[in-house]
Amino acid sequence: MTLELIVIGKTDSKEVAALVETYARRVNRYCKFTLTVLPDVRDTRKLTPRQQAAAEGAAILRQLAEGDFVALLDERGEEMRSVEFAYWVQKRMNSGVKRLAMVIGGPYGFSDEVYARADARLSLSRMTFSHQIVRAIFAEQIYRAFTILNNEPYHHE
């Protein structure tokens, strides 16, 4: 299975980018992991939040293929503990999913079209995080999931 993390826009923080890269390297020990950074929408001052989400949504949809399992990181998504998330990932792998696309949207969330295409919605917390820092947090959770599935001593419970 290929796991692809799709995000909108480059991060402004070298530290966040370095953390994401660190966890991406670690996850690649377990499965093919790719990070796809879609360009920021231009001239956002001229757009409403809904229009910006629609433009970002069109870019996201272009990245998806038929047969992809698409999971959105969404504040209204399902919350789960790290162990539950690990088993959630394992279930996708066992079901024969070729590509699991995990998507972090922009600051205004997702368009209706992206929500319609999604197979799942996940939430890291009921708290709000910047769409920049959530990349590092979620990349770490993906890595943690694989260490749990492989009975490695990274996760303590």
JOJOVEN-V104876 format. One line per field, one symbol per residue. ss: DSSP state (~ for helix, > for strand, _ for the rest). phi: phi as a letter, one per 20 degrees, with the letter a starting at -180 (. if undefined). burial: + if it has 16 or more other C-alpha atoms within 10 Angstrom, else -. A space follows every 10 residues. Layout:
BEGIN
ss->???
phi->???
burial->???
END
This chain:
BEGIN
ss->_>>>>>>>__ ___~~~~~~~ ~~~~~~~___ _>>>>>>>__ ___~~~__~~ ~~~~~~~~~~ ~~~_____>> >>>>>>>>>_ _~~~~~~~~~ ~~~~____>> >>>>_>__>_ _~~~~~~__> >>>_______ __~~~~~~~~ ~~~~~~~~~_ _______
phi->.dddddcemf eedfffgfff fgfffffffd bfccdddeff felffedfgf ffffffffff ffeedfnfed deebfeefeb fgfffgfffg ffffenfecd ddcdfefdnd fgffgfffeb cccfaffedf feffgfffff ffgggffffd leefedb
burial->-++++++++- -----++-++ --++-++--- --++++-+-+ +--------- -++++++-++ ---+---+++ +++++-+-+- -++-++--+- --+-----++ ++++++--++ +--++--+-- ++++------ ++++++++++ ++++++++-- -------
END
